[in-house]
Amino acid sequence: MDSLLDLLTNAAARAAAHREGVAERPVFPSDVDLDAVRTALGSLAEGPTPAAEVIDELVDAVEPALVATTGPRYFGFVVGGALDAATAADVLTSGWDQPAFNAFTSPAAAVVEDVAGGWLKELLGLPVGTSFGFVTGGQGANTVSLAAARHHVLAEAGWDVEQRGLLGGPPLRVVANNERHATIDRALRLLGLGTGALEPVATDAQGAIDVADLAHVLAGGPDGPTIVCLQAGNVNSGAFDDFTAAIAEAHDHGAWVHVDGAFGLWAAANPATRHLTAGIEAADSWATDGHKWLNVPYDVGYAFCAHPHAHASSMSYSAAYLTGQGQGGLRAPGDYVLESSRRARGFATWAALRQLGRTGVAELVERCCALARRFSEQLGALDNVTIANDVVLNQVLVGFGDDERTDRVIEKVQRSGECWMGATTWHGQRLMRISVSSWRTTEADVDRSVAAILAATENI
Ligand SMILES: *Cc1c(COP(=O)(O)O)cnc(C)c1O
């Protein structure tokens, strides 16, 4: 029988081999036979299989179907690249298997989240008293933040939503940029507010909120409990809302302001892009991802809240068998998230921040932005290619003539295996959507990707 050490060493070696080869494998496995993968996974076995065999079988079966998301030329969906220290810390997280509910279930997990959360606030320039929850990602962060918002604005109207629910309570308005991310809508569904409650606000040519229209929408409805959702980093263009003006307008109406900054909030951690987030610290809650631009492995995001009491009131619970909330003066991580038993997500985040340091995070953001500009300059210089957005961050939207041709080019690029970019529809146009968000991407990778795109535009 193999020891656990042999087993983990083998698993680590196979993961490392994948990482080492990931730059040169096809970025997307277009030719993989998924039925063969399914067959290789076998049927439910009658009895046990030795652990070492299980791992070999798993790797052999799924390797051909892996996407090179940790490689240097994956530009889809703002996927981050997984830093080395964060990856290794994530392996340890599984090895230690700590339920990060509170300081009683794991003192280590509770302290690490406390420290890493403090570092995140510092880097992102959020107010000192801000509370935070380590959630599963942007969806989790938006949902937790909006639950805190729901608690707060209804409490101000004398309504205890946790106890009484929404039925019979005061009406609650939700006002949001009409180019918000779809996870805002899903959060509203989950919170019982419904997407029908949304009052959309117009956006400008770059997809940032039109503050005059925000004022108009706010003035057009009754005063009372109101949540305004803003965006740091438009999901397509990367554009930023004007936080100073929009937050002042929303606060004039007594609204709670939530900012979805799944990737764009990281602009605040880089001196050269920080101006894009000016005024953002005046918001009431903020959502961002760890697994996107911070390059922590999936799955981690962060919900920040300027009103810790609202945050904890919306999320925490207690039960007779539970002890340890607030033990030793430590915050209980479970009081700020949706889950009770949960992965100790703080270790990988701490490792990423420790590996990069303050300047490393800034450089990562800056390098990705510079590489996005390089894409835009090189692609924009090609015949019959247009850049549809102002490239202010890491997002580049590219058109290749008409919609049909653009789709054909994107599909050809995706099949090339050289790089992978997604497709989107923005302001009525089909576009290639390039997101540069991995620590591994270099200028040479951009040049090689541009060459692949150029090749895809020929004879099409
Ligand atoms: C990716 C993204 C989300 C959702 O984040 P997940 O981590 O996928 O749940 C929300 N908002 C924006 C702007 C995003 O880019």
The ligand as an SDF file (V2000), in Angstrom:
LIG
                    3D

 15 15  0  0  0  0  0  0  0  0999 V2000
  -17.0750   37.3360  -12.9630 C   0  0  0  0  0  0  0  0  0  0  0  0
  -17.9640   38.4300  -12.4910 C   0  0  0  0  0  0  0  0  0  0  0  0
  -18.9460   38.1870  -11.5240 C   0  0  0  0  0  0  0  0  0  0  0  0
  -19.2250   36.8060  -11.0010 C   0  0  0  0  0  0  0  0  0  0  0  0
  -18.1210   36.2780  -10.3550 O   0  0  0  0  0  0  0  0  0  0  0  0
  -17.9730   34.7150  -10.1150 P   0  0  0  0  0  0  0  0  0  0  0  0
  -16.6820   34.6240   -9.4080 O   0  0  0  0  0  0  0  0  0  0  0  0
  -17.9750   34.0790  -11.4720 O   0  0  0  0  0  0  0  0  0  0  0  0
  -19.1340   34.2670   -9.3060 O   0  0  0  0  0  0  0  0  0  0  0  0
  -19.6780   39.2520  -11.0790 C   0  0  0  0  0  0  0  0  0  0  0  0
  -19.4790   40.4800  -11.5550 N   0  0  0  0  0  0  0  0  0  0  0  0
  -18.5520   40.7680  -12.4940 C   0  0  0  0  0  0  0  0  0  0  0  0
  -18.3720   42.1780  -12.9620 C   0  0  0  0  0  0  0  0  0  0  0  0
  -17.7580   39.7310  -12.9920 C   0  0  0  0  0  0  0  0  0  0  0  0
  -16.8320   39.9920  -13.9120 O   0  0  0  0  0  0  0  0  0  0  0  0
  1  2  1  0
  2  3  1  0
  2 14  2  0
  3  4  1  0
  3 10  2  0
  4  5  1  0
  5  6  1  0
  6  7  2  0
  6  8  1  0
  6  9  1  0
 10 11  1  0
 11 12  2  0
 12 13  1  0
 12 14  1  0
 14 15  1  0
M  END
$$$$
